[in-house]
Every structure is written in C-alpha cells, then in structure tokens.
Amino acid sequence: MNEHLPVFHHEADVCVVGGGMAGLIAAVAAARHGARVLLMQDRPMLGGNASSEIRMWIRGAAGKENRETGILQEIELENIYRNPGMNYSIWDSVLYQTVRQEENISLLLNCSCLDCETADGRITAVTGWQLNTYTLHRVEARLFLDCSGDSILAPLSGAAYRVGREGKDEFDEYGAAEIADRKTMGNTILLEARQTDHPCPFTPPEWAYVYPDDESMYNKNHDFIKIGVNFWWMELGGEQDTIADAQEIGEELLKVAYGVWDHIKNRGDHGAENWELEWIGFLPGKRESRRCEGDYMLNQRDLEEGHSFPDTVAFGGWTMDNHDPRGLRFDGYSSRHIQTKVPYAIPFRCLYSRNVDNLLFAGRNISATHMALSSTRVMATCSVMGQAVGTAAALCIRHGCLPRALDGEHIGELQRCLLEDGCLLPGLLRRQQGRFRISLSEDACTILQNGWERPHGKAENRVLLPAGSGFSLTLDAPAHGAALRLALDPDFSRESISSSKSVQKFAMRTHIFANVPPLCMPAPLLKSARLVCSFADGTQQILSVEKNRKALLRLPLPEGTQALRLESITAWGGGETGLYGVDIVSGMAE
Ligand SMILES: Cc1cc2nc3c(=O)[nH]c(=O)nc-3n(C[C@H](O)[C@H](O)[C@H](O)COP(=O)(O)OP(=O)(O)OC[C@H]3O[C@@H](n4cnc5c(N)ncnc54)[C@H](O)[C@@H]3O)c2cc1C
C-alpha cells in the first residue's frame, strides 16, 4: 500500500462489510443488541440489489403466514409511509435513515474493502479504500461479517469458499448439474419504463444490439405492459466468471438492454408508443459468485424436506429458482423452479466460516450449495439471515465467545432474542414473559398469548379491536424497567396497501404506470392510541402513540405502573385494529 496515502483508524466490536439488505440489517441488529458496529459499503447508497442503482424488488417465502418480519418489515412499513409513490430515491433515503438513526453504527460509504489482516486463524483488521476522499480506512474489530455478496473477505482471509455448481452426487441433489463445474447464474441490468400521454420516440445508441424479431431476442417475454416484467432475463456471464469478468459482462449487458428497448420501441408493435425509457442501470446486479463454506452446507434436500435443525436462526421459502448459466442466450424461459417446503429452516452453522474463527456471513454468499442458493438468495431471506447474524454477533461480543461457541444454551438465547424481535423461526414459538390479566375474552387471550404472532394455517389468529375501543392489563407486580410489547397486524396479505396485485406482492413498482394509486398504510395496523398507566397511589400517567408505523411496538412503561389501559385505538384504515400478541417484557426502550 502506498505510504503517502492517509490512513484513518477505526475500532469496533463488529465490522460488517457490504451494505446490501443482509449487511444493513445485520448492522442494525448487532447495534440494537449493544455492539459497536462499523458498516463498510462500497457504493454511495445502501440496499445492494434493492437500491436505486439496481432496482430489484425484495421477495421472500410464499404465503402470507410466512412473510418475513423483524427489521425488514419495519423498513418496508416505513417505506410505505414515507414513499407512497414508490420512488427509488426515497427508498434509498429510508434505508439510509434506518442505519443513520442507530447510534451504535459508524457508516463508511463509498468505501471498498480491499485488504485484510489475519493472525491465529482470525481476521484482526480490514482496510477499505474510500473513493471520494482518496483515503484508506483500517478497521480493527473482534468479529467480521461478510455481507458483500461476493464474499470479498474469503479470498482475502483464506476462508474456504466455492464457486460454481456441485455435481448431483455430492449432496444427493437431483436438480444439480450432472458433473460439478464453475458455471453460475448470471448478472443482469434492469430497465424501467414510464407511461406518458404522448408519443415518445427512441433512437438507440450505435453500439446497442439490434433485435429485429423475437427469435433474435431468444423468445424472451417482453410484454412488460401486460405482465410488468422488469427484464430479469437480460442475464449474461453465467458461463464466465461473474467477478473477474464483471466489467466485460456489464458492457455486454448495456448493449443488450438498449437493444431490447429499441426492439420494443422500433421493431414491431408492442403498444409502447407512449412509453419512454425512465432508467437503465449501469450497475449490473449479481445473482451468484463465491459462496463461503461453513460448518454445514444447506442443500436441496434440506429445502425440499424441510429439515429441522437445533440451531435454526432463519428461514426461507422461495422456490429453488435455478437459472440456466446461458441466461439470455438460453432460448425460452431461462429458469427452472423446484418447490421447497415453506418455510424451511436455515441453521446458524451455515452462517459462519468453517476455518476463519471470527468470520460470519449473510446474504447470497452463505454456506449453501448452488441448488440451495437458488432459493436462499432472495432478499427477504437474505434480510432475515442478516438479522440472525447481527444478533448472533452481538451475543458473541456480550459473552466473549466466537460464533462456533454459540451453541447449546447460547443458541437458545439467540433464538429467544430473534423471536422476541418479531422473527419467524420454523418450529419455534415465542414464550410469554409477563404475568398479568387482560380485560378481553378467554378466546382472545389465548390468541394473544399463543406465541404465533401471525396468521397460522387457515386461522387468522388475531384479535380485531373496533375503532375507538381499548383493553386493560392488570400486572401481577409493579413494572420496573418494563415495556408493553404489542405484536400488531401489518396486514400479512398486503391487500390493503394497494388495489394493484403486483404492488401488493412487491410493495415496490416495476415500471411507472400512469394512474397507479399511491400505497396506503396497512388498514388494520394501529395508527394511534392512548396508554393510561395507573399507580398504586391512585395517580395516572398518560402516554400517546401517534402515527405508528411499527408492527412490533414496545412502549416503555413508567416505573411502578400497576395497571394500564390502551384506549382510543385507531387503525390506519379507520376500521378495526388487528392484534396478534400482548406482553409485558423487560426493558428495551424504543
Ligand atoms: C436481475 C436479478 C433479479 C433478481 N430477482 C430477485 C427478486 O425478484 N427478488 C429478490 O429478493 N431477489 C432477487 N434477486 C437476488 C438478490 O438480488 C440477491 O441475491 C441479493 O441482492 C443478495 O443480497 P446480498 O445482501 O447478499 O448482496 P447485495 O445485494 O449484492 O449487497 C451486497 C453489497 O455489498 C457491497 N460490496 C461488495 N463488495 C464490497 C466490498 N469489497 N467492500 C464494501 N462493500 C462491498 C455491494 O456493493 C452491495 O451493495 C435478483 C438478482 C438479480 C441480479
């Protein structure tokens, strides 16, 4: 390294490299559990493939009862509130705010990790180059989380990793390649169009490919007006090296993307006369590159059979969506979908390195076979893994242990923390903490204390409270350092956020259609209420909840509260408020 370059030194408990959805959420989770976190992200904004630079919408497990909750849900609800028009710049700001509001996080944007120091099988420091300040940043930390997608810390630290597809035999995966190879899923540039009320001619750049007919475009479905496709199939590089050849692949994709838009506008009638090109990303999104090896490798059979693990800390439930490495150049539909069990469990052993003791990971680079990755890679799944790994890192710091030592009793503690923070863990239920009586029917109390906190099978499993109503809690003992914990209804079906089915699905837009109504806050989510706290001496203190956007609400109770009443309950939709759980828990001010 050139010694004339200024070097800034940082110290943290946990250093997270990569601020995509996995890294961002890992950083927030670790910070909220008391760790001092440094988040190093090489782009100017957060969110990785979900950011305005790439514009991929966040998907996860099928079925409303399996929707990802926790920090991801918090971000999605805040986005609905702040960004009803589904504008990508506002989405960037929501992600930025999510990190900025955490006092325990130091954020280094535009800073690309390029070096790492190791001793005794551990990483001791990483160094990043900050592009806009021409400075180096060296970060010493006790634990390192590689959430870079590309597993940058693996080659730098000597952590074991893989590239390519396993052969069928290695993990007994019938969907795998016959023989192992180094092929992967490819990279993609996305395209966004805007509907106008006037003709919008388009002149392609000279270097764009020319696709005179559908056959020359490998018969890919480009009826974006009818099916809203975002051109995910503009995919190349699966037969190359998606990291080493990234620049070449990206420039090839630009020729493809401008050529596809030229085809739509100028070659045949696609009903797109009044559509203009809003945006083409110059930064291709990656689906697959290096995968780290942990103590366990999640595989197709785990996903299909829905194996349970003693160290379950996250879940998935997207299909195995395995793209042909030829991508665009595969004639027809270039992905093969294989159903998984929904939800399937992801064990902690897939989230830390098998040979670098203080390295954890979350995102598309976890310890999973190519087949399993084809499902775990979706960003809601990456997000719940991020929450698990961030929380695990904070517990390691608290207990002074390494990730592998987080077994037995400590894994139970990690699982309890995640459940407490609203996460779904297949096969595990949250346990009620507080002792109190509620002024609601016995049936309602059973629902509110059964630990599911979401729809369950065919049952809605929630209590609906009429507008303006309320309920009371009488505590067995006066509250000390306690909070009222409410598991509220974010409308798991998302039907109330938009009349458009595709918007309900993604809570984000594909193309900019005219006359799409703005997003609404979920109708059954609590918007406002009064909390009346009563004390032994007969006095009262009144707190209020205004414009609530959280589905998991913790309201700190004044010391000595003996009874409380939540009243004047109002939902965002003006009708009934849905409630999945009520408890009195210790601490954790919001
Ligand atoms: C075209 C396309 C379509 C897809 N479709 C979907 C879909 O419909 N829904 C869905 O949920 N998922 C989809 N995926 C998959 C999903 O986007 C990825 O699997 C996911 O983004 C992986 O998340 P991540 O956080 O691991 O990585 P990323 O989102 O890639 O985030 C990693 C971040 O780390 C940063 N970084 C990398 N190297 C360094 C470094 N050296 N130093 C500092 N920072 C670094 C990167 O810039 C990036 O911001 C799609 C992917 C593509 C490309």
The ligand as an SDF file (V2000), in Angstrom:
LIG
                    3D

 53 58  0  0  0  0  0  0  0  0999 V2000
  -31.6350   -9.3780  -12.0050 C   0  0  0  0  0  0  0  0  0  0  0  0
  -31.8040  -10.0040  -10.6740 C   0  0  0  0  0  0  0  0  0  0  0  0
  -33.0600  -10.3990  -10.3140 C   0  0  0  0  0  0  0  0  0  0  0  0
  -33.2870  -10.8720   -9.0340 C   0  0  0  0  0  0  0  0  0  0  0  0
  -34.5690  -11.1130   -8.6300 N   0  0  0  0  0  0  0  0  0  0  0  0
  -34.8280  -11.0960   -7.3250 C   0  0  0  0  0  0  0  0  0  0  0  0
  -36.1610  -10.8970   -6.8450 C   0  0  0  0  0  0  0  0  0  0  0  0
  -37.1290  -10.8280   -7.5950 O   0  0  0  0  0  0  0  0  0  0  0  0
  -36.3170  -10.7810   -5.5090 N   0  0  0  0  0  0  0  0  0  0  0  0
  -35.2800  -10.9190   -4.6400 C   0  0  0  0  0  0  0  0  0  0  0  0
  -35.4890  -10.7860   -3.4440 O   0  0  0  0  0  0  0  0  0  0  0  0
  -34.0270  -11.1580   -5.0700 N   0  0  0  0  0  0  0  0  0  0  0  0
  -33.7740  -11.2120   -6.3780 C   0  0  0  0  0  0  0  0  0  0  0  0
  -32.5000  -11.3770   -6.8330 N   0  0  0  0  0  0  0  0  0  0  0  0
  -31.4340  -11.8440   -5.9320 C   0  0  0  0  0  0  0  0  0  0  0  0
  -30.9470  -10.8080   -4.9790 C   0  0  0  0  0  0  0  0  0  0  0  0
  -30.9980   -9.5300   -5.5320 O   0  0  0  0  0  0  0  0  0  0  0  0
  -29.5320  -11.1170   -4.4690 C   0  0  0  0  0  0  0  0  0  0  0  0
  -29.3860  -12.4540   -4.2150 O   0  0  0  0  0  0  0  0  0  0  0  0
  -29.3370  -10.3070   -3.1880 C   0  0  0  0  0  0  0  0  0  0  0  0
  -29.2510   -8.9590   -3.5360 O   0  0  0  0  0  0  0  0  0  0  0  0
  -28.1680  -10.7310   -2.3750 C   0  0  0  0  0  0  0  0  0  0  0  0
  -28.1440   -9.8910   -1.2420 O   0  0  0  0  0  0  0  0  0  0  0  0
  -26.8010   -9.5300   -0.5220 P   0  0  0  0  0  0  0  0  0  0  0  0
  -27.1080   -8.5600    0.5630 O   0  0  0  0  0  0  0  0  0  0  0  0
  -26.0840  -10.7740   -0.2060 O   0  0  0  0  0  0  0  0  0  0  0  0
  -25.9410   -8.8590   -1.6790 O   0  0  0  0  0  0  0  0  0  0  0  0
  -26.0910   -7.4960   -2.4450 P   0  0  0  0  0  0  0  0  0  0  0  0
  -27.4960   -7.0900   -2.6050 O   0  0  0  0  0  0  0  0  0  0  0  0
  -25.2670   -7.6280   -3.6810 O   0  0  0  0  0  0  0  0  0  0  0  0
  -25.3860   -6.4850   -1.4550 O   0  0  0  0  0  0  0  0  0  0  0  0
  -24.0140   -6.5650   -1.1890 C   0  0  0  0  0  0  0  0  0  0  0  0
  -23.4570   -5.1680   -1.0360 C   0  0  0  0  0  0  0  0  0  0  0  0
  -22.0660   -5.2640   -0.6800 O   0  0  0  0  0  0  0  0  0  0  0  0
  -21.3410   -4.3120   -1.4060 C   0  0  0  0  0  0  0  0  0  0  0  0
  -19.9510   -4.7600   -1.5560 N   0  0  0  0  0  0  0  0  0  0  0  0
  -19.4820   -5.7000   -2.3960 C   0  0  0  0  0  0  0  0  0  0  0  0
  -18.1530   -5.7920   -2.2880 N   0  0  0  0  0  0  0  0  0  0  0  0
  -17.7670   -4.9000   -1.3410 C   0  0  0  0  0  0  0  0  0  0  0  0
  -16.5040   -4.5080   -0.8090 C   0  0  0  0  0  0  0  0  0  0  0  0
  -15.3780   -5.0550   -1.2380 N   0  0  0  0  0  0  0  0  0  0  0  0
  -16.4870   -3.5580    0.1340 N   0  0  0  0  0  0  0  0  0  0  0  0
  -17.6300   -2.9650    0.5750 C   0  0  0  0  0  0  0  0  0  0  0  0
  -18.8500   -3.2920    0.0710 N   0  0  0  0  0  0  0  0  0  0  0  0
  -18.9120   -4.2500   -0.8640 C   0  0  0  0  0  0  0  0  0  0  0  0
  -22.0860   -4.2580   -2.7370 C   0  0  0  0  0  0  0  0  0  0  0  0
  -21.8660   -3.0610   -3.4390 O   0  0  0  0  0  0  0  0  0  0  0  0
  -23.5370   -4.3820   -2.3180 C   0  0  0  0  0  0  0  0  0  0  0  0
  -24.1090   -3.1240   -2.0960 O   0  0  0  0  0  0  0  0  0  0  0  0
  -32.2100  -11.0000   -8.1360 C   0  0  0  0  0  0  0  0  0  0  0  0
  -30.9150  -10.6900   -8.5400 C   0  0  0  0  0  0  0  0  0  0  0  0
  -30.7030  -10.1860   -9.8080 C   0  0  0  0  0  0  0  0  0  0  0  0
  -29.3390   -9.7960  -10.2090 C   0  0  0  0  0  0  0  0  0  0  0  0
  1  2  1  0
  2  3  1  0
  2 52  2  0
  3  4  2  0
  4  5  1  0
  4 50  1  0
  5  6  2  0
  6  7  1  0
  6 13  1  0
  7  8  2  0
  7  9  1  0
  9 10  1  0
 10 11  2  0
 10 12  1  0
 12 13  2  0
 13 14  1  0
 14 15  1  0
 14 50  1  0
 15 16  1  0
 16 17  1  0
 16 18  1  0
 18 19  1  0
 18 20  1  0
 20 21  1  0
 20 22  1  0
 22 23  1  0
 23 24  1  0
 24 25  2  0
 24 26  1  0
 24 27  1  0
 27 28  1  0
 28 29  2  0
 28 30  1  0
 28 31  1  0
 31 32  1  0
 32 33  1  0
 33 34  1  0
 33 48  1  0
 34 35  1  0
 35 36  1  0
 35 46  1  0
 36 37  1  0
 36 45  1  0
 37 38  2  0
 38 39  1  0
 39 40  1  0
 39 45  2  0
 40 41  1  0
 40 42  2  0
 42 43  1  0
 43 44  2  0
 44 45  1  0
 46 47  1  0
 46 48  1  0
 48 49  1  0
 50 51  2  0
 51 52  1  0
 52 53  1  0
M  END
$$$$
